[in-house]
Amino acid sequence: MPTEVPTEGGAAVTETPFDESERRVWAGNAAAYEGGFAKLCAHTVPSLLDAAEVRAGARVLDAGTGTGSAAAAAGARGARVTAVDAEPDMARRAAHTVTGARVLVAALPQLPFTQGHFDAVVGNFVLNHVGRPRAALDELRRVTRPGGRIALTVWAAPAAPGAALLGRAVAAAGVVRPPSLPALATEEDFPRTPDGLAGLLRGAGLADVDCAPLSWEHRTTPREWWSGPAAGVATVGQVVLSQGPAVTERIRQHFELLAREFTAPDGALVLPHTALLASGRVAG
């Protein structure tokens, strides 16, 4: 029986087309995400918690928890953890697997918490999935106490070679992003560079801002890495499935050819990735 997770909210917030698309993209995909891409995203969690100064007894919010890797790691440090995700399936999975955390369904840029409620806030790649990143960051600042820290990760652009693999396979198959998957509005976007992300935090009024790249090689297998897109996980998965089984198979064949560039002698897929980790302190 699925774990019941409360849905919290207040006054209605108008979603952008990008937000609406994200809801469709991720609906019901928690298990498939956990089996593949979640392992990649978990790599940044220790550095993220360090940047937010997460320690025992701290009241910590994990915004956009996904299946709960950051929430679980914060709890292991003795923090008092609250986690939220916009996708009910993700929140249910996190509530089932993360011991001791309070897990809610809630979406940025409006969270059901009072001003200054948390000592630290973390968001592992959450800004990649919101239609109004500046408004989302303003909300994270609102719920963080004066002197508290906020730490966030985003994927760097241009993408590292391993991160670009699936997109290259899609392009090699002659497939383009369908109109049903709108990109983030130009006026809402920001440079996915250290200066660009740091500027976003400074623009939200955070002090002592720091931003640096995190680079690593993610070890997986071709089968595991393909399993996410094949199940429709993330935007790339929706693109892969958008034109039917024959086109999906064509993309898969290109993926297998391109994956040889990253295949180690033991058969593992070794994919270089780069994320940006930024943090800052709420003034006051």
C-alpha positions, 0 to 999 in steps of 0.5 A: 500500500502506498505511503500517504504523504500530506500535500501542503499549500496555501494560495494558488500559484500560477505554474509556468508552461515549464512547471506544467511540463515538469509535472508531466515528465516526472509523474509516476517515475520515482522507481525508474529514477531511483534505479539510475539517475538518482545514483548520479545525483547522489554524488553531490550530496556530501558536499552540498550538506557541508556547504549548508553546514548541516549538523546535528540538531539543525532544522534542515529543509531538503527542497526537491528531495526526489527519492530522498538521498539528501534528506537521508544523509542530513538525517544521518548527521543528526539533523531534524529534516523536513523534505518536500517534492512537487511530485507525489510519487517522489515524496511517497518514495522518500517518506518510505525510505528516509527514516525520521524525516517529515516529507510533504508534497509542496512545490516551489516557489511557494512552501508551507513554512513560516519565515525563518523556519529552518537553520539550513536549506539544501536543493540538490538540482532542484533549480533545474526543475522550476519555471521561476528559479529566482522566485524559487530562490527567494522562497528558499531564502524566506524560510531560512533563518537569518544567519542560516545557509542555503546550498544548491546544485545545478548541472553545468553548461555546456554539459560535460561529455558524460552528461551529453551522451544521451543528448548526442544519441537523440541528435544522431537519430535526428530527433528534436525536442517536441513542442509539448516539452517547453524549455525554460523561458529565456527571461527566467534562465541564468548562465549555468556557470560559476559566475551565473549561479553565484550571481543568482544567489547574490541577486536573492540577497544572500551574503558570503556567496561561493560557487565552484564546479564539482567534477567526477566520473559516474560509473554505471552500465550501458543497460542501467544508463539506458533504462531511465530514458527507456522508461521516460525518466526526465526530459530526455526520456520523454524525448526518447519516447515521443515518436514511438517504438521505432524511433526509440529503437533508433536512438538506442542503437545510436546510444550503444555506438556512442557509449563505446567512447566511455566503456572501460575494459571491465564493461562499465560505463564511465561518464564524466559529469560536472555540477555547480555547487553554490552556497550563501548565508541569509543576511541578518 
